[in-house]
């Protein structure tokens, strides 16, 4: 576990007004860890941090990367799960079925090759896939700071109006 990431850091976030923590792993892919290694070396530390933040109403677990060990985290005590959509990872609806928690995603993290209408279609598809429930519309991962504002607004507008 990183020395700066402790159960106290999660608690400090909450004491300073956060409604939860966005807790992420980028090591839990089949390329980097086996399920047994994840359970042995990662899970105990994750659960310690999440327990310290457990009083918060909105903690999120982000499982980063393709071919992620998604099921290793399915029972984590969080309100929502975030992950990169892709051929080796679950769909939004499948993620919800596997966890019983909200799915956070639906907007591609690399928006550079998309037009505003493309983004609108992706947003509407995510909402439709989730039947308008159990979805926190968000990027599949981080979005670059240089992303054009019109693309971000296209996502917002599609979510608000369905157009």
Buried (B, 14 or more C-beta within 10 A) or exposed (E): EEEEBBBEBBBEBBEEEBEBBBBBBEBBBBEBBEEEBBEEEBBEBBBBBBEBBBEBEBBBBBBBBBBBBBEBBBEBEBBBBBBBBEEEBBBBBEBBEBBEBBBBBBBBBEBEEBEBEBBBBBBBEBBEBBEEEBBBBBBBBEBEEEBEEEBBEBBEBBBEEEE
